[in-house]
Amino acid sequence: MLQFVLTILLIVPIVIESAGQWSYDSIKTWGRGNRYCAGHSQSPIDLRYNVSTYDNRLKKIVLEEQRTWGTPEFLNNGHTVQLDLKKRYVLKNLAPGSEEYSVEQLHFHWGHSADNTNGSEHLFEGQSYPLEMHIVTYSKWYANIRDAMTNTRALAVVGVFFELTEKPNPSFQPLIEALAKIQNEGYQAEVSDLFDLKELLGDKRMERYYRYDGSLTTPPCYESVLWTVLVDPLKISMDQLNAFRGLHDFKTKLMANTYRPVRPLGTRKLFRSFPTEDIQEGIKLRMTTELNNGQNLKNNMQLIAILTCLLMVVVL
């Protein structure tokens, strides 16, 4: 009898994990009941220009609005907040000669109130952003997202970074206002018709992105995702960011650090849609800043050396 009880106790955590009761507090245990989470094609990754390859076949992605089937609903699912878009949009030109992808939902990943740097899942040149949005889609070759989930490249996710700015993003505000109504797990609220995903993203932003084959970033971590991460971030104010930080998870705790650490790229290929001469201005600015900081440090050291010599002369 004792042996039976012990066996049950050992099995229960695995059953719970595979049933979806996972947590960001126990990321290292995700692989117990979800074998894909320990795979070699996992997401997110660090997006590095110097390990990427320019692919001139990657064209501007088109987000096209379809017939509206109802008002989008925002849900607090205990792990994040998710907006059900009710097949309102389709993505086109995701890959050369590819089919269209139906937009199922979008959700977010962020850090915590004492950290305005970390929060995004993907890194950009080793740096994090405070918020990342994932637009989840599936191939129209499948009847629904569940049928598509385990098939290679049947899912496509677009990652979008957010950076802090002084002014609020007006295109983002309808979602922020809805967050106040879904503070706890299981709560849901309709989002104002003023929210327009196409307006939020803009047309130009869809031209420049990184592309790789990866996985879902939460259990069951299926390695069936065609990833697109846009290079140019959206803007968000501190007040708008704090609206996410006031949400509660399935344990009634404040949701914090809702992101998975980056996984190795391994033998996979990382592609980009922009050529060498079109490298992001942000990278150039970061490189220039680091160079200037280095030069300033060198100048300061030289100044200190001169002052030290003068001081020694005065003392002597």
C-alpha positions in Angstrom: 0.0 0.0 0.0 2.8 2.4 0.9 4.6 1.6 -2.3 1.4 2.4 -4.3 1.0 5.8 -2.5 4.6 6.7 -3.2 4.1 5.8 -6.9 1.1 8.1 -7.1 3.0 10.9 -5.4 5.7 10.6 -8.0 3.3 10.6 -10.9 1.0 13.5 -9.9 3.5 16.3 -10.6 4.1 15.0 -14.1 0.4 14.8 -14.8 -0.2 18.3 -13.5 2.7 19.7 -15.6 1.6 18.0 -18.8 -2.0 19.1 -18.1 -1.0 22.8 -18.3 -0.4 23.6 -14.7 3.1 25.1 -15.4 4.6 28.1 -13.9 7.3 30.7 -14.8 8.7 29.9 -11.3 9.6 26.4 -12.4 10.9 26.8 -16.0 13.7 24.2 -15.4 11.0 21.5 -14.8 9.0 22.1 -17.9 10.7 19.2 -19.7 9.4 16.6 -17.2 6.0 16.2 -18.8 6.7 18.1 -22.0 9.6 16.5 -23.9 9.7 19.2 -26.5 10.7 21.7 -23.9 14.1 20.0 -23.8 14.4 20.0 -27.6 17.1 21.5 -29.8 14.8 23.9 -31.8 13.4 25.9 -28.9 12.5 29.5 -28.6 13.2 32.3 -27.7 16.7 33.1 -29.0 19.1 36.0 -29.1 18.8 37.7 -32.4 22.4 38.5 -33.5 23.1 40.3 -36.8 26.6 38.7 -37.1 25.2 35.2 -37.1 22.3 35.9 -39.5 22.0 35.6 -43.3 20.2 38.0 -45.6 17.5 36.3 -47.6 16.2 38.5 -50.5 13.2 36.2 -50.8 11.8 37.5 -47.5 9.3 40.3 -48.5 7.2 42.7 -46.6 4.6 40.8 -44.5 1.0 41.8 -45.1 -1.6 41.9 -42.3 -5.0 41.9 -44.0 -8.2 42.5 -42.2 -11.1 40.1 -42.9 -14.7 40.3 -42.1 -15.2 41.1 -38.4 -16.8 38.2 -36.6 -17.3 39.9 -33.2 -15.7 42.1 -30.6 -12.2 41.0 -29.5 -12.1 39.7 -26.0 -9.2 40.1 -23.6 -8.6 37.2 -21.2 -6.4 36.8 -18.1 -5.5 33.1 -18.3 -3.3 33.1 -15.2 0.0 33.1 -17.2 -0.5 36.2 -19.4 -3.2 38.3 -21.0 -4.5 37.1 -24.3 -6.6 38.9 -26.9 -8.8 36.6 -29.0 -9.0 38.1 -32.4 -11.7 35.8 -33.8 -10.0 35.3 -37.2 -10.3 39.1 -37.9 -6.9 39.1 -39.7 -4.7 37.0 -41.9 -1.0 37.2 -42.6 0.3 37.0 -46.1 3.9 36.8 -47.6 5.2 35.0 -44.5 7.5 32.9 -46.6 8.2 32.5 -50.4 5.2 30.9 -51.9 3.6 30.1 -48.6 -0.1 29.9 -47.8 -2.0 32.5 -45.7 -2.1 32.3 -41.9 -5.1 33.0 -39.8 -4.5 35.2 -36.8 -5.8 33.4 -33.7 -4.7 35.6 -30.8 -2.0 37.9 -29.4 -0.5 37.9 -25.9 2.3 39.6 -24.0 5.5 38.9 -21.9 7.0 41.3 -19.4 9.2 41.6 -16.4 8.5 43.3 -13.0 8.0 46.7 -11.5 11.6 47.0 -10.2 13.1 46.3 -13.7 12.5 48.4 -16.7 15.0 46.6 -18.9 14.0 42.9 -18.9 10.7 41.4 -20.0 10.9 40.4 -23.6 11.5 36.8 -24.5 13.7 37.3 -27.5 16.9 39.4 -27.1 18.2 41.8 -29.7 21.9 41.9 -29.9 22.0 40.6 -26.3 19.7 43.3 -25.0 16.1 42.9 -23.7 13.1 45.1 -24.0 10.5 45.6 -21.2 7.6 44.1 -23.2 7.1 41.7 -26.1 3.9 41.0 -28.0 3.3 37.7 -29.8 0.8 37.5 -32.6 -0.1 33.8 -32.9 -1.3 32.5 -36.3 -1.9 29.1 -38.0 -1.8 27.9 -41.6 -5.1 28.0 -43.4 -4.4 24.5 -44.6 -5.7 23.4 -41.2 -9.3 23.7 -39.8 -8.1 25.2 -36.4 -5.0 25.9 -34.4 -5.2 22.6 -32.5 -4.9 20.6 -35.7 -2.0 22.8 -36.8 -0.1 22.9 -33.5 2.1 19.8 -33.9 2.9 20.1 -37.6 6.1 21.7 -38.9 5.7 25.4 -39.8 1.9 25.1 -39.3 2.1 27.8 -36.7 3.6 31.2 -37.3 4.3 33.7 -34.5 5.2 37.4 -35.0 7.2 38.9 -32.1 7.1 42.6 -31.5 9.3 44.5 -29.1 8.1 47.5 -27.0 10.4 50.3 -25.8 9.7 52.9 -23.1 8.9 56.4 -24.1 7.5 59.5 -22.3 4.2 59.7 -24.2 1.6 57.0 -24.2 0.9 55.1 -27.4 -2.6 56.0 -28.4 -3.0 53.0 -30.6 -2.3 50.8 -27.7 -4.6 52.5 -25.2 -7.8 50.5 -25.9 -5.9 47.4 -24.6 -4.6 49.2 -21.6 -8.1 50.3 -20.6 -9.3 46.7 -20.9 -6.6 45.5 -18.6 -8.2 47.2 -15.6 -11.2 44.8 -16.0 -9.2 41.6 -16.0 -7.0 41.9 -13.0 -7.4 38.3 -11.9 -7.3 34.9 -13.6 -10.4 33.9 -15.5 -11.6 37.5 -15.9 -12.3 38.7 -19.5 -13.4 41.9 -21.1 -14.3 43.2 -24.5 -11.9 45.5 -26.1 -13.0 48.8 -27.7 -13.6 48.8 -31.4 -11.0 51.6 -31.5 -8.3 49.0 -31.3 -6.8 48.3 -34.7 -3.8 45.9 -34.9 -2.9 47.2 -38.4 -2.7 50.8 -37.1 -0.7 49.7 -34.1 1.9 47.9 -36.2 2.1 50.2 -39.1 2.9 49.2 -42.6 6.7 50.0 -42.8 7.5 48.0 -39.7 6.5 44.8 -41.4 9.5 45.0 -43.9 12.4 44.4 -41.5 12.5 41.3 -39.4 14.4 38.2 -38.4 13.2 34.7 -39.3 14.0 31.3 -37.9 12.3 27.9 -37.1 11.5 27.5 -33.4 8.9 26.5 -30.9 6.2 27.7 -28.6 7.8 29.5 -25.6 5.5 27.8 -23.1 4.6 24.2 -22.5 4.0 22.0 -24.5 6.8 23.8 -26.4 5.9 22.2 -29.8 8.7 22.8 -32.3 6.3 23.8 -35.1 6.6 27.6 -35.2 7.8 29.7 -38.1 9.2 32.7 -36.1 9.2 36.3 -37.3 10.6 39.0 -35.0 10.2 42.6 -36.1 13.3 44.7 -35.8 11.7 48.1 -35.1 10.0 48.3 -31.6 6.7 49.9 -30.8 6.5 52.6 -28.1 4.9 52.3 -24.7 4.8 54.7 -21.7 5.6 53.8 -18.2 2.0 54.0 -17.1 1.0 51.7 -19.9 3.7 49.2 -19.0 2.6 49.3 -15.3 -0.9 48.3 -16.3 0.5 44.8 -17.1 2.5 44.7 -13.8 -0.7 45.1 -11.8 -2.2 41.8 -13.1 -2.6 38.7 -10.9 -1.7 35.1 -11.9 -3.4 31.7 -11.2 -1.8 31.8 -7.7 -3.3 35.3 -7.1 0.2 36.7 -7.1 1.3 39.6 -9.2 2.3 38.4 -12.6 6.0 39.0 -12.9 8.9 37.8 -15.2 6.5 36.2 -17.6 9.2 35.3 -20.0 11.4 32.3 -20.8 15.2 32.7 -21.0 16.7 32.4 -24.5 17.6 29.0 -25.8 20.7 28.1 -28.0 20.3 28.7 -31.7 22.4 25.5 -32.2 22.6 24.3 -35.8 19.6 26.3 -36.9 19.8 29.2 -39.4 18.8 32.7 -38.6 17.7 34.8 -41.5 16.9 38.5 -41.9 14.9 40.4 -44.5 17.2 43.4 -44.7 20.6 43.7 -46.3 23.9 44.8 -44.8 23.6 48.4 -45.7 20.1 48.5 -44.1 21.3 47.5 -40.7 19.1 48.9 -38.0 20.0 52.4 -36.9 19.7 51.3 -33.3 22.6 48.9 -33.7 24.7 51.7 -35.2 23.7 54.0 -32.4 24.6 51.4 -29.7 28.0 50.7 -31.4 28.7 54.5 -31.5 27.7 54.9 -27.9 29.9 52.1 -26.8 32.8 53.5 -28.9 32.3 57.0 -27.4 32.1 55.6 -23.9 35.4 53.8 -24.5 37.0 56.9 -25.9 35.7 58.9 -22.9 37.2 56.4 -20.6 40.5 56.6 -22.4 40.5 60.4 -22.2 39.6 60.3 -18.5 42.5 57.9 -17.8 44.9 60.2 -19.6 43.6 63.2 -17.6 44.0 61.3 -14.4 47.6 60.4 -15.3 48.5 64.0 -16.1 46.9 65.3 -12.9 48.8 62.6 -10.9 52.1 63.7 -12.4 51.4 67.4 -11.7 50.5 66.5 -8.1 53.8 64.6 -7.7 55.7 67.6 -9.0 53.9 70.0 -6.6 54.6 67.6 -3.7 58.3 67.4 -4.6 
